[in-house]
Amino acid sequence: MAKIKNISAREILNSKGEPTIEATVILSDGAIGISSVPSGTSIGKYEALELRDNDEKRYNGLGVLTAVNNITKQLFPAISGMEASNISAVDKKMIELDGTPNKQRLGANAILAVSIAVAKAAAKSAVLPTFLYLREFTKKEASLRIPTPSFNILNGGKHGDGNIDFQEFLVIPASSKTYSEDLMLGTNVYTSLKKVLQTNNLSTLTGLEGGFSPKLGSNQDGLLLIKQAIEAINLRLGFDIFIGLDPASNDFYNEGNYRIKDKATGLTSRELIDFYTMLNSQYHLLYLEDGMAEDDWNGWQELYTTLSKVTLIVGDDLISSNPFRLQEALQKSAVGGIIVKPNQIGTVIESIAVAEMAKQAGLKIAVSHRSGETTDDFIADFAVAVGADYVKFGAPVRGERVSKYNRLLSIESQLASL
């Protein structure tokens, strides 16, 4: 069996022009795994800690040289010589070495970079594609399939420089179609939206995830533009393609009130839910993520009770890929789905575990990228391995997003030949 022989790491840039980590793992049989980890912009307070240098002389304090040093000086000595195929033991060793609940000592970015690189190297050593290798660590209850993509084609909130309140306006093709068809549909709507924006003399500049980021008078204006884009290419809203929202409501919540452009005064949780209900009646929302703030449990329960029969209610910041937060959400009947982001929890095996826990509870799973991405396509393999229902990789443009969509095309071809 191949053992971990060497690990190196370096500071590179992500899609926001901010530093992140690239790690390279070499095994005793010569197999190599290279990973680079993403960074979030809208970050939940229950996420594992991304370690930054806080040296204002370098990258405005965002450097990651401390985390890089932690890989070579602490993580590598701890796992050197371990069997790479036992990724559970490797990840557990790193978690124990860090010794904190949120990986703040060594950094979730350092630990995840090594965790992914080890998994990739182990897959190469086993002469398996990464998704098939990772699947061995799941319960394998369903047949392999490509998750349905949800395309973030209009960016707001922190992803769009505050042009509108809601962070992500998504289009989601019908799950009955093939992935290749889904990708084409999403791209066609994206292109159509650009033409609609141009017709309305609105900006076609893009936000952090590649979606358009025009200045609009209200959040509802964004939905109307997307509806027009769908109809312009003769697709049927609610049949061929659906609309989803990620309001990222933490960002417009303060002391019990939600403030959005659509309303002149702050809204209570109940009033915001009524607003979502109105939007659903007009736009048939398939998907609503982070509709309430991460600690507004009463709001989450009320939202789920009100809309869960017609709309998938999904927790991201609420849960932060954390099994303890997931358990609380389940006990309180607050969600019907969960976002899984490996960098929120910090290791591959913990990410698999929280996806398995959600699946056992009957929740839908959406595996997601982050706003500050790299061209690493690991997340696509991970999504297929855990049997995700949906993936979120941003708009179907820009290299750091397209690399993941293209990886799913490759996996689709591989699955067809199995």
Residue pairs with C-beta under 8 A, 6 or more apart in sequence:
1 83
1 84
1 85
2 27
2 28
2 29
2 31
2 83
2 84
2 85
2 121
2 122
2 125
3 27
3 28
3 81
3 82
3 83
3 84
4 25
4 27
4 28
4 76
4 79
4 80
4 81
4 82
4 84
4 90
4 118
4 121
5 26
5 27
5 28
5 80
6 25
6 26
6 76
7 23
7 24
7 25
7 26
7 71
7 72
7 75
7 76
7 79
7 80
7 114
7 117
8 23
8 24
8 72
9 21
9 22
9 23
9 24
9 68
9 71
9 72
9 110
9 113
9 114
10 21
10 22
10 68
11 19
11 20
11 21
11 22
11 63
11 64
11 65
11 68
12 19
12 20
12 21
12 22
12 36
12 374
13 19
13 20
14 20
14 36
14 38
14 39
14 372
14 373
14 374
14 400
15 208
15 371
15 372
15 373
15 374
15 398
15 400
16 39
16 41
16 208
16 371
16 372
18 39
18 59
18 62
18 372
19 59
19 62
19 63
19 64
20 36
20 37
20 38
20 39
20 64
20 109
20 372
20 374
21 36
21 37
21 64
21 67
21 68
21 71
21 109
21 110
21 113
22 34
22 35
22 36
22 113
22 374
23 34
23 35
23 36
23 71
23 113
23 114
23 116
23 117
24 32
24 33
24 34
24 117
25 32
25 33
25 34
25 84
25 114
25 117
25 118
25 120
25 121
26 32
26 121
27 33
27 84
27 121
27 122
27 125
29 125
31 84
31 121
31 122
31 124
31 125
32 121
32 124
33 116
33 117
33 118
33 119
33 120
33 121
33 122
33 123
33 124
34 117
34 120
35 112
35 113
35 114
35 116
35 117
35 120
35 376
35 378
36 113
36 374
36 375
36 376
37 109
37 112
37 113
37 116
37 343
37 374
37 376
38 343
38 369
38 370
38 372
38 373
38 374
38 376
39 50
39 109
39 343
39 370
39 371
39 372
40 47
40 50
40 341
40 343
40 344
40 370
40 371
40 372
41 158
41 159
41 208
41 370
41 371
41 372
42 157
42 158
42 159
42 167
42 248
42 250
42 251
42 317
42 371
43 317
44 250
44 294
44 316
44 317
44 318
44 320
44 344
45 294
45 317
46 294
46 317
46 319
46 320
46 322
46 325
47 102
47 108
47 320
47 321
47 322
47 343
47 344
47 345
48 102
48 103
48 104
48 108
48 343
48 344
48 345
48 346
49 102
49 103
49 104
49 107
49 108
50 107
50 108
50 109
50 343
51 64
51 66
51 67
51 70
51 104
51 106
51 107
51 108
51 109
51 110
52 61
52 62
52 63
52 64
52 66
52 67
53 61
53 62
53 63
53 64
53 65
53 66
54 61
55 61
55 63
58 65
64 107
64 109
64 110
66 107
67 106
67 107
67 109
67 110
68 110
70 106
70 107
70 110
71 110
71 113
71 114
74 97
74 106
75 94
75 97
75 106
75 110
75 111
75 114
76 114
78 93
78 94
78 97
79 90
79 93
79 94
79 114
79 118
82 89
82 90
82 93
83 89
84 90
84 118
84 121
84 122
84 125
85 122
85 125
85 126
87 115
87 118
87 119
87 122
87 137
87 348
87 349
88 137
88 349
90 115
90 118
91 111
91 115
91 347
91 348
91 349
91 350
92 349
94 106
94 111
94 114
94 115
94 347
95 103
95 111
95 346
95 347
95 350
97 106
98 104
98 105
98 106
98 111
99 105
102 108
103 111
103 346
108 343
108 345
108 346
109 343
111 346
111 347
112 342
112 343
112 346
112 347
112 348
115 342
115 346
115 347
115 348
115 349
116 342
116 348
116 376
116 378
118 348
119 130
119 133
119 134
119 348
119 378
120 130
120 378
122 133
123 129
123 130
123 132
123 133
123 134
126 133
129 381
129 411
129 414
130 378
130 381
130 382
130 385
131 144
131 380
131 381
131 382
131 384
131 385
131 411
132 385
133 385
134 348
134 352
134 381
134 382
134 385
134 386
135 144
135 384
135 385
137 349
137 352
137 385
138 352
138 355
138 356
138 385
138 386
138 387
139 356
139 359
141 359
141 387
142 387
144 384
144 387
144 415
144 418
145 384
145 387
145 415
146 178
146 179
146 384
146 408
146 411
146 412
146 415
147 366
147 367
147 383
147 384
147 388
147 389
147 390
147 391
147 408
148 172
148 173
148 175
148 179
148 182
148 389
148 390
148 391
149 172
149 173
149 179
149 182
149 183
149 186
149 390
149 391
149 392
149 393
149 405
149 408
150 170
150 171
150 172
150 244
150 287
150 366
150 390
150 391
150 392
151 170
151 171
151 172
151 186
151 189
151 190
151 394
151 395
151 396
152 159
152 168
152 169
152 170
152 209
152 210
152 211
152 246
152 392
152 394
152 395
153 169
153 170
153 171
153 186
153 189
153 190
153 193
153 211
153 212
153 226
153 395
154 160
154 168
154 169
154 193
154 211
154 212
154 213
154 214
154 222
154 225
154 226
155 167
155 168
155 169
155 206
155 207
155 208
155 209
155 210
155 211
155 212
155 213
155 395
156 162
156 163
156 164
156 165
156 166
156 167
156 168
156 169
156 207
156 213
156 219
156 222
157 164
157 165
157 166
157 167
157 168
157 247
157 248
157 251
157 252
158 167
158 208
158 248
158 251
158 371
159 167
159 168
159 207
159 208
159 209
159 211
159 213
159 371
160 167
160 207
160 208
160 211
160 213
161 207
161 213
163 207
163 213
163 214
163 215
163 216
164 216
164 218
164 219
164 221
164 222
164 261
165 219
165 247
165 251
165 252
165 259
165 260
165 261
165 262
166 219
166 222
166 245
166 246
166 247
166 248
166 260
167 246
167 247
167 248
167 251
168 209
168 211
168 244
168 245
168 246
168 248
168 289
168 392
169 211
169 222
169 223
169 226
169 243
169 244
169 245
170 243
170 244
170 245
170 246
170 287
170 392
171 185
171 186
171 189
171 190
171 226
171 230
171 241
171 242
171 243
171 244
172 241
172 242
172 243
172 244
172 286
172 287
172 390
173 181
173 182
173 185
173 186
173 240
173 241
173 242
174 239
174 240
174 241
174 242
175 389
177 185
178 412
179 408
179 409
179 412
180 409
180 412
183 396
183 405
183 408
183 409
185 235
185 240
185 241
186 396
187 396
188 233
188 235
189 226
189 229
189 230
189 233
189 235
189 241
190 395
190 396
190 397
192 229
192 230
192 232
192 233
193 212
193 225
193 226
193 229
194 204
194 212
195 229
195 232
196 225
196 228
196 229
196 232
197 203
197 204
197 212
197 214
197 225
198 204
200 225
202 214
202 215
202 216
202 225
203 212
203 213
203 214
203 215
204 212
204 214
205 212
205 213
205 214
206 212
206 213
206 395
206 397
206 398
207 213
208 371
208 372
209 369
209 371
209 394
209 395
209 401
210 394
210 395
210 396
210 397
210 398
210 401
211 394
211 395
214 225
216 222
216 225
216 261
217 261
218 260
218 261
218 262
219 247
219 260
219 261
219 262
220 262
220 279
223 243
223 279
223 282
223 283
226 243
227 237
227 243
227 283
230 236
230 237
230 240
230 241
231 237
235 241
237 243
237 283
237 284
238 284
242 284
242 285
242 286
242 287
243 283
243 284
243 285
243 286
244 285
244 286
244 287
244 288
244 289
245 279
245 285
245 287
245 288
245 289
245 291
246 289
246 290
246 316
247 288
247 289
247 290
247 291
248 290
248 316
248 317
249 258
249 272
249 290
249 291
249 292
249 293
250 290
250 293
250 294
250 317
252 258
252 259
252 260
253 292
253 293
253 296
254 266
256 268
257 266
257 267
257 268
258 266
258 267
258 268
258 269
258 271
258 272
258 293
259 266
259 267
260 267
260 272
260 275
262 275
263 271
263 275
267 275
269 292
269 296
269 298
269 299
269 302
269 303
270 299
270 302
272 291
272 292
272 299
273 291
273 299
273 302
273 303
273 306
273 307
276 285
276 288
276 291
276 303
276 307
277 306
277 307
279 285
280 307
280 310
280 311
285 310
285 311
286 311
286 312
287 311
287 312
287 314
287 337
287 390
288 303
288 307
288 311
288 312
288 313
288 314
289 314
289 315
289 316
289 337
289 339
289 366
290 314
290 315
290 316
290 317
290 318
291 300
291 303
291 313
292 299
292 300
292 303
292 318
293 299
293 317
294 317
294 318
294 320
297 332
297 334
300 313
300 315
300 318
300 329
300 332
300 334
300 335
301 332
301 333
301 334
303 313
303 334
304 313
304 333
304 334
304 335
304 336
305 333
307 313
308 336
312 336
312 337
312 364
313 334
313 335
313 336
313 337
314 335
314 336
314 337
314 338
314 339
314 364
314 366
315 326
315 329
315 334
315 335
315 337
315 338
315 339
316 338
316 339
316 341
316 368
318 325
318 329
318 334
318 335
319 325
319 326
319 329
319 335
319 338
319 339
320 341
320 344
320 345
321 338
321 339
321 340
321 341
321 342
321 344
321 345
321 350
321 351
321 354
322 344
322 345
322 354
323 350
323 353
323 354
323 357
326 338
326 354
326 357
326 358
326 361
327 357
329 335
329 338
330 361
330 363
335 363
336 363
336 364
337 358
337 363
337 364
337 365
337 366
337 389
338 354
338 355
338 358
338 363
338 364
338 365
338 366
339 366
339 367
339 368
339 392
340 351
340 354
340 355
340 358
340 365
340 366
340 367
340 368
340 386
340 388
341 351
341 367
341 368
341 369
341 370
342 348
342 351
342 379
342 382
343 370
345 351
345 354
348 382
351 382
351 386
352 382
352 385
352 386
355 365
355 367
355 386
355 387
355 388
356 386
358 365
359 365
359 386
359 387
364 389
364 390
365 386
365 387
365 388
365 389
365 390
366 388
366 389
366 390
366 391
366 392
367 379
367 382
367 383
367 386
367 388
367 390
367 391
367 392
368 379
368 391
368 392
368 393
369 379
369 392
369 393
369 394
369 400
369 401
369 404
373 394
373 400
373 401
374 400
375 399
375 400
375 403
376 403
377 403
377 404
377 406
377 407
379 391
379 393
379 404
380 391
380 393
380 404
380 405
380 407
380 408
380 411
381 407
381 411
383 391
383 408
384 408
384 411
391 404
391 408
393 401
393 404
393 405
394 400
394 401
395 401
396 402
396 405
